[in-house]
């Protein structure tokens, strides 16, 4: 059990297909799901560990209320242990002195099992605690108690006659039995219950004599058995109450006293572990950065969720989807318009999401970036998430790039983006994480005895401490990885043989499928300028670079899994890719790497739009410190008239004709995932001897400082991390609360200080 529904203000869910879900709504402006621009001054986890719990603060300017939820888990028994939540409300400075707040807790049971109100029905509401008893196949017998809270809690009092029948110092419960497929619509069910109350008051009282709003907007008092229970409390001023979950198989029941102790110990253990694992290095080791770094990482980890449901997939395998003809994008559009998609599944996914309000679902290429900080904190959790993704893979080796599982997830996505296509790829960033795992396993032998002892006691890293477990994990995953790798090579190949192209290898060239004149959504760099018009003979610099990185990691995994013949083959492919990146994509005149296409004379030409595409071979580690092209790449990165800005590396050169045009999504803004790869490779180059070591050190130090300062200042001003940053002003842009790959700034702060070259805040 954990907080595994990150798209909600607060919701707890079991990591199982048919188990209880718990959540809460708050306020006069009803807060349920996380949304953008709804009068929030900021919200999110101040500290969070998926194993122990954490503290979340919601700065609700619209309701003039700050709400804190302190969530802890207590291990024990055979069914996942106990958990508890302390909910506190504090009026903001601009709140009225008699601020009134309604809090709704709901508990829903999907599938087999039962849930009922244990207490005797009190017609006017429950004067004390409310207890729900439940049972399910995976959780066994359990109970949920909502406490009355301390005596300091106050409640609205009215002289209207309706108050005598329903005094607001009571807790109200409406137990409902609804179709299982409607359970996710808890907000609609709540509003329906309140409407029944409103209708009854309209019938009982005239329009001129209606009860006060706090009295009107209450749920029906109808406790009993049901598959969803709505529990409402109404407060005036500050308030506090606990939600206590107890498993019958646990040694002790959850209590408010235990909750208090666990909240304190969870805070201490989180701070200690953070200092040990992700402590910022100079110049960011000042106390003013503590809240910032802990918040960003906690919201990344708090974005881990469990999703279950069917998916919309087009498996028509229409010949148009091969994209082999000129004008193929028009043919594929016609094929898609035939609407041959079907529901498949159900599937399940354990994943970290990019943004609670806007992208509350799994994205394949985002996931690798999300897991790079998480693997430093919790190796075993990371490996579980990776396995969950590969368990989605079909028999051909395809994994859908966007996981929109179930009706609830689809309700947040426009219909035209819901369908997944088995010929669409996405950058294979999970291989970055597997590479990091291999580094951790390989560095185990280099640790001191004291470090070895810390590792041995670290329950988060069993797969690092136990090399046998690491080998077993990789060996069991290897067949899936190999199938996935071969799927990329089979479906995303680029055409060398049909055109006059000289290259070291006649096989290693790649082209994204899913191309239109405006976008290559599958590349992740949506509107980044590409050759026009699209052509089946295109070759893409970023994709061959991704394949090089993927091949290098597959070589390491094959060696670890003792698949020696495969390792030799991967080494040969890697060598061919490194040569072909130069042969196919380097443009001597432009002094940069470029996409290639076929012109009207059926000749191979480069189309050069300097930006992230131009430095992809560097970002993916395909250029050694002595590579002959590295100097030109560093020139491009460091040129303020091209890519360099005081806020990070621009996605497109200032000199490019498309800079800042149209959607301007990947046509100027600073993206933290790409900048992380750049600063990481600058660090690698700065730490190895070579002709560019000194320059790489200078660029690394200045870029690291710029990135941290930009994200930190924006966070201070707005209360949020953002999807991207303006290269001219440093302001956060697009999606707010984007605590997915923007949280990579925590890893950047954890990187070593290589000397001066930074401006401290």
N, C-alpha and C positions, 0 to 999 in steps of 0.2 A: 504494500500500500504506500502511496506517496502522492505528492502534488503533481500528478501526471496529466493534467489538462491545462496547459499553460495559457490557452486562449481565454481563460476566464479570470475575473478579478480574484476569486479564490475558489478552487475546486479541487477535491481530492478524489482519486480514482484508483481502484485496484488494477494491477497489471495482469489482467485476465480478460477473456473474451466476454464473459457473461457474469459480471459482478457488480457490487454496489458503486454508485457515484454519489458524491456529496458536494454541495456548492452553496454559495451565498450571494444574495443581492443586497444592495444598500441604497438608501437615500430617497430623497424627493425626486431628484433626477435618478432614474433607476439604473444602477450599475450592475451589469451581469457579465457580458463579454467585454474583453479589452478592446476599446475602440480609439481611433485617433481624434484629436481635436474636440473632445467632449467636456471641456471645462476642467481638465485634469492639470494640476501644476506639477505632476510627476507621480510615478508609481513604480513599484517593483521591489525586488528582494534586496534588502540591505546586506544580508548574509544568508547563504543557503548551501546545504550539503544534502544531496539526495538520500544519503544514508541516515542522517540524523535529524534533518529539518532545518528551519531557519526563520528569519523575521522579515516580513514584508510590510512596507509602508505605502499607503495610498493617500496622496495629497489631493483631496477632492475639493478644488476651489469652487466648483459649481454648487456643491452641497455645503460649502463652508465647514468642512469636516475633514480631519485626518484620521484614517483608520489604520490600525496596526494589527496584523495577524501573525502570531507566533506559533509556529507549527513544529512539533517534535514527534519522533518515532521512538518506540521502546521495544527492542527485540525480546523475544521469548515465546515459548510454545511452538506449536506445529503449524500455525496458520498466519505467520507474518508479524505477530506481536500486536502491540497496542499503539495508538497515536492520540494526540490531543492538539487542540487549537485554542489559543487565548485570543479573543477578539476585543480590541479596545477602540473606543471612539473619543476623540478630543476635538472640541469645537475650535475652528481657526480664529485668528484674531478679529477678523471681520464678521464673525458669526453673530447672530442676534443672541441676547442673553438667555432666551428660552428655546434655543435651537431644538427642533424635533426631528428625530431620525427613526426610520423603520428598518429593521434588519430581517432578512428572510433567509432561513436555512432550509435546504431541501435534501432529501435522501431518496435515491431511486434504485430499484433493483431490476437489473436486466436478466432475462433468462430464468434458470431454475433457482429456487430459493424463495424466501419469504421475508417480509418486513412489516411490523405492526407496532402500533403505539401500546406500550405496556401499561400505562397508567389508566385508571378509571376515568371515564369521560366526565369532564367538568363542563357544564353547559355554558358557563361564562368565561371559560378559558382556564389554563392551569396556573395555580398560584405559585407553585414551586418548580422544581426541575421537570423536564420532559424526557422520558426514556423510550427509545425504540429498540425492540428486540428483533434480531434477524438471524437468518441462517442461509448458507449457500454451500455448494459442493466443495469449493476451494477454500473458503474462509471458515467453515464450520459454524458453530454458534457464536454470536457476538451481540453486543449491545452498544447503543449510542446514547449518551446523556447530554442534554443541553442544560447547563446550570442556570439558576436564577441570577447569579452574579452577586457582587458585594452589596451591602446595605446602602452604599453611597449612590447606587443607581437610582435615578429618578424617572418618573413617567408622567405624561400629560394627564391632567384631570379636567373634566368638563362637567358643566351643570346640565348639559343636554340629556334628556331622558334616555337616549340610546346608550349612554355611558353605564347606566345601572345594569343593562343586559350584557354589556361587553366592556368591562373596565380595562383600561389600557396598561394597568400594572400586571396584567395576566399575559400568558403566552398562548397563542392560538395555533391550532394544528388542523390542516385540511388534508385528509388521506384520500388519495384518488387511485382508481384502477383505470389505466389507459392502455391503448395498444402499445406493445413494446417499441414499435417503430416511431412512436410519438414521444418517447421518454426524453429524447434530447431537446425537445422544445419546451424546456422547463419555464422559460420566461413567458411564453404564450399561455401555459397552463396556470401560472401565477396570475396573470392579468385576467384570465377567464374566471378564476376563483374570486378575485376582487370585484369583477363586474357583477357576479351574482350577489355579492354583498351590497353593491351600489343599487342594483335593481330592487333589492328588498327594501332598502331605505327609501327609495323613490316611491315605492308603493305604500310604505308605512307613514312617511312624513311628506308634507307638501314641499314644493320647491323652495318656499320661503322659510321653511323650518328644518332644513337638512342639517345633519350632524357636521361638526368640524371636519376638515380634510383628513386628519390623522385617524379619526373614527371611521370615516367612510372607506378609506383605502386599506381595508384589512381583509385577510382571507376568511373564508368560512370556518367556523369552529365545528369541525366534523371529523374527529379523530377515530382511527380504527385500523383496519387492514387495507393495504393497497400496495401498488408497486412504485408509487411516489408519494412522499409526504412533504407538505409545505408547512414550515414552522416559522411563525412571525413573532418578533418582539418589537415594541415601540418604546422609545426613550426620549427623555428631555434632558439636554445637557450632555456631559461626558458619561460614558457607560463602559461596562466590561462584563463579559461572560465567557464561559468555557464550553467547548464541544469535546467530549471525551469518548473515545472508541476503545472498547475492551473486548479482546478475544477470550472466549471461555477457556481456551487451552493455555493462555498465558498464566504464569505463576501468580500474578497479582492483577487486580483490576486497575484501570487508569483512574487517577484521582486528580483533583486540582492541586493538591500538595505535591504529587509526583510531577505534574506538569510544570510547576514553578521551578523545581530542582532541575528538571531536564532542560528547561529554557536557559537557565544560567550555565549549565555545563555545556550545552550546544554552542553557546556564544564563545566560551573559553576555548573549546576544542577547535572551532572554526578558525579563530584568530591564530592559534598556535600552528595549525596546519598550513594556513595561508602564508605565514612567515617562513615556514620551512620549505614550501613548494613553489610559491609564486611571488616571493618578496621582490618588490621593485628595486632595481639597482640604480646607483647614482646616475644622474642628479635627481632621480625621482623617488629617492628613499626618504623623503620628508613626510612628516605626519599629515600634512594637508592633502596628500594623495591617498591616504588610507581608505577613506569612505568611497572615493571614486573607484579605485581598483577593486575593492571588495564588492561594490555594487555591480560593476560591469561583469565580473566573473560570476557572481551569484545569479544574475539574471540570465546569463548564458546557461548555467547549470540548471536554473529554475525553468528554462525553456525546454527541458527534456520531457517528452510526453509519450503516452501510449495511445496509439490510434488503431481502430479496428473497423472494418467495413468493406463494402464492395467498391470496385473501381470501374471506370468507363474506359474501355480499350477497343481500338479498331484493329482487329486481326484479319481484315479482308485481304491483306498482302496484295493490294492492287498493283499491277505492273507499273503504274504511274509513280508509285512510291520509290522505284529504283532511281528516279531522277536522272535518266540517261540521255534525254533529248534536250535540244535547245528549246527554251521556253518551258522547261519542266515545271516551274512554279505555277504556271497556269493549269497544267495537267493535274498536279497534285491538289490544287484548290478545287478542281472539279471532282476529283476522287473523294476528297473530304466532304464535299457537299452531298454526296450520296448517303451520308449518315449511316454507315454500316457498323458503327460502334455498338458494343453490347456491354452489359454489366457482367463483371467477373468477380470471383471471390466467394466468400470474404477473405481478406488478407489482414495481417496485423503487422504493425511497425512500431518499434521503439526508437525514438529519434529526438534530436534537438532542433527546435524550430528557429527560423531567422528573426521573427518579430511576433510578439503576442497579439497585437491588434490587427496586423495586416497580412501576415504570412503564417497563420497557425497550422502548419502542416510540414511534411517532410520534403526537402529539396535535395536531390542527389549531390549536386556539386557544392552546395552550401555545407553539407554535412561534414565533408573532409576538413573544411576550415574550422567549423565549430569544434570538432574533436581534437584539434591540435592543442588548445589550452586544457581541454578536459582530460586528455590522456596524461598530462603532467599531474593532475589531481587524483584521478581514479582510473588506473589502467584497466581494471576488470570491468568497470561500467562501460568504458570505451569499446572494449572487445565485444561486449554483449550487444551494443548498438550496431557495430559493424556486422556482426553475424545476423542481426535482425534484417539489415538491408539486403544481405546476400541471400537470405531465405526468401526474399521476394522474387528472385531471379527465375525466369522461365527456362524451359529446356534448351532454348537456343543460346542463352547467356545474357538476355536483355533484362535490364532493370528500368522501370519507368522513371523519368527524370523528376516528376512531380507526383507525390503520393497524396491523392485526394480521396481518402477512404471513408465511405459512408455518406449518408444524406446530410448529416450535420456539417461535415467538411465541405461538401459541394455547395452548401448554402452560402459559403463565403467566396465562391469563385465564379466569375462570369462563365456562362455555358460554353462559349467558344474556346475556353482554355481548359475545360475539364477532360477532354479526350486525350488519352495517351496512345502513342504510335510506336510499335515495336521496331521501327527502323530509325527512331530518333535516339541519339546519344546525348551525353552530357560530360563535361570534364571529369575525369576519374580521380577526384581529389581524395577519395578514401585511401588511395595508395600512398599519399603523403603520410597518413596516420599509421599505416602498416609499416612504413619506413621508420617512423619515429619509435614504434614498438620494437622493431629490430635493434634500433640504437640503444634502447633502454636495456634490452636483454643482453646485448653485446657489451655494455659498459658495466654490467654487474661485477665482473671479475676485477675491474679496475678500482673498485671502491675500497676505502679503508675499512678496517675491522669495525670501527664505530658506525660508519655508514651502513655496513652490512647488517649490523644489529638493528638499526633503525628500519631498514628495509624488511628484515625478517618479522618485525613486530607490526609492519604496515599491512593492515587487512585490505587496503585498496589495491595492492599490487601483487597478488598471489601469483599471477602469471609471469611476473619478473623474478620474484624470489624463487619460484619453482621452475627451473629451466625445462624440466620434463613436461610441465603443464603448458609452457610456451610452445614447445615442439609439437605437442599433441594438438593444440589449438590450430597451429599453422598447417599441420598435416591434414586435419579434418576440413579446414577451409580451402586448402589448395585446389582441389578439383573444381570448386565453384569459381575461384579466382581465375583459373586457367580457362574455363568456359567463357567467363566474362571477357577476358583479354582477347580470346579468339573471336568473340562476337564483334568487338571493335574492329579487328583487322578484316573481318569478312564484310562488314556493312559500311564502314567509313573509309574504304580504300579510295585512293586517288589514281587517276588514269595517267600513267606514264607511257604506255605502249602505243597509244593511238596518236601521239604527237611527238614532234622532234624535240625530245628533252634528254639532255645528257646528264647522267647522274651515276654516282658510285654504285647504287643498287637500283635495279629496275622494278623493285617491289615497294620500297618504303616511301610512300607518298599518301597523303590523307586529305579527305574532303568531308566537311560536315554535311549531313543530310538535314532537310528541313529548312532550306534556304528560300528566301523571297527577296525581291529587290530592296526591301526596306530593312530586313532583319535576318539574323541567324540566331534565333532564340535558343537553339540547342547548344550553341557555343558558350552561352552565358553572357556574352558581350553584345547583347541584343542589336542595338542600332549602330555599332561601331562601323565606320565606312569600309566597304568591301568592293571588289571589282564589279563594275556595272557594264552591261547587264549580267546577271548570274549566268554561269556557263558550266556544263557538266565536266569540263576540263579544268576547273579551278583546283588549286591546291592551297591549303590553309596553314599558315605558319604556326598558329597556336595549337592546332590539332596534332601536327607532327611533333611538336614539343611535348604536348601531353603524352603522346604515345612513347616518346623517348623516356620520360620519367616513369611511366607505367612499366615499360620493359625493364628498366634498371631495377625497379623494386621487385618485379617478378623474378628476376635473376637472383636477387638476395633471398627471396622466400623459397625458391626452388632449391637453393643450396642448403638452407636451413632445414627444409623438409626432406633433404637427401634425394631430391629428384635431379641427379647430376646431369643426365643427358639433356633434360629441359633447360638446366642452367646454362649449359654450353650454347644451346640454340638461342636463348635470350641474349647472351653475350654477343653473339653474331648479329642479331637483329639490332641491338643497341648500337653497335659499331656502325652498321649501315645507316641507321637513323641519324647519328651524329654527322656522318659524311653528307647525307642527303639534305640535311638542314642547310648546310653551306651551298651545296651544288644547286639546289632547287629554289632557295629562298633568299640568298644573299644578293643584294644589288650593289655592284661596285660603284656606280655613279651616285646613287643615293646614300651609300655607306650605311646601309641598314638592311634588316631582314624584312621581306615583303611577301604578301600573298602573290600567287601566280595565277594567270588565266590564259585563255586563248583569244587572240584578237580576230578581226574580220578577215585576216589573211591566213587564218589557221596556224598562226605562229605563237609560240610561248612568249608571254610578256609578264613583267612584274608590275603590280599596282601597289604603290607605296603610300601608306597613310601612317606617318610616324606617330607612335603612341604605344600602348600596351602590347599590341601585336608585334611591334618591331623588337621588343625586348623579351619576348616569350622564351626564346632559347636560354636566355640568361636566368629568367625567373624560375624556370623548371630545372635548373642545374645542368644544362647541356653544354655550357661553356666552361672549360677549365680555367684556372687562374692565368695560364699562359696562352690561352686561345687567341689567335691572330685577330679575331673580330671584337675582342672584349674592350679594347681601347675605344673603338667607335661607339659601342653600346654605352660605356660610361660617359662619353662626351654627350650623347643624347640625353641620358638621365640627368646630367648635371647642368644642362643648358637652360637658363631661365626663359629664353625665347622659344624653347621647344617644350620640354616636359616638366622641368623643375619649377616648383612654386614654394612659397613659404609655408604651405599647409600640406604638402605631400606631392607625390608625382601625379601629374595630370594623366587622364586616360587618353587624351589626344593632344597632339602638338598645337601650340598657339598659332603656328604658321599654316596649319592645315586649313584648306578652304571650307571644311565642314565643322570647324571648331565652334562649339556652342550652338549649333544649328538644330532645327526641328525638335525632336523629343529631347535632345541633349541629355540622354541617359548615360551613354558611354562616349560622349563627345567633348568632354572637358572635366567633369567632376573627378574628385579624388576618392578612390575606393580603397578601403582599408585592407581587403583581402589581397589585392594586387600589390599594395604597398608593403604588406607583410612579407610577401615573397621577395620583393626587391630588397628590402632591408636585411632579410635573412641571407640572401646571396651576397650582398655587400659585406656582411659580417664574415661569411665564409671566405671571401676573397681577401679581406683585410687580415685574416688570421693565418693565411698561407703565403709562403714566399712566392713572389712573382713580380713581373714588371709593373703591375698596377696596384700593388699592395697599399702603398701610401695614399694613393688617390681614393681607393675604395674605403680606407679607414676614415678619411675626411668626409666623404659622401655619407657613409654609414652614420657617423656621429651627428651630422647636421640633419639628415633625414629622420633619424630616430627622434631627435628633439622636436622637429617640426610636427611630426605625426602625433606625438603624445600631447604637445601643447595645444594642438588644434582640437582634438577630441575632448581634452580636459576642459578647455575654456568654453566650448559649446555646451558641454554637460553642466558646467557651473551656471551658465546663463539660462538654459532651458529645462534642465532636469532630465534630459534624455540623451541617449546615444542615437545616432542617425545613420541612415542607409548609406549616405555619401556626403561629401563636404565640398563646399564651393572653393575652387582653387584661388580665387581672388580675395575672398573675405574670410574663409575658414568657417563660415556658417554651416550648420547641419541642414541637410536637404532631404526631400522626399519622405520616406517612411520614418516616423519617430519610433522610439523604443526598439530600435533595430540592434538588439543585443546578441545577434548571431555573430557574423564574422567581424563586425566592428569591435567586438570584445577581444580580438587579436591584439589590440593595443596593450592588454595586460601582459601578453607574452613579449611584446616589444619592450615594455618597461622592465621586464625580467632579464632582458639581454644585457651583456656586460657593457660597462662604460669604458670606451677605448681612449679616453682623453678628452681634452677640451675641444670645442667646436660647437657647443650648444649654448643657448641662451636660457638660463633658468627662469622659471616663472616667478 
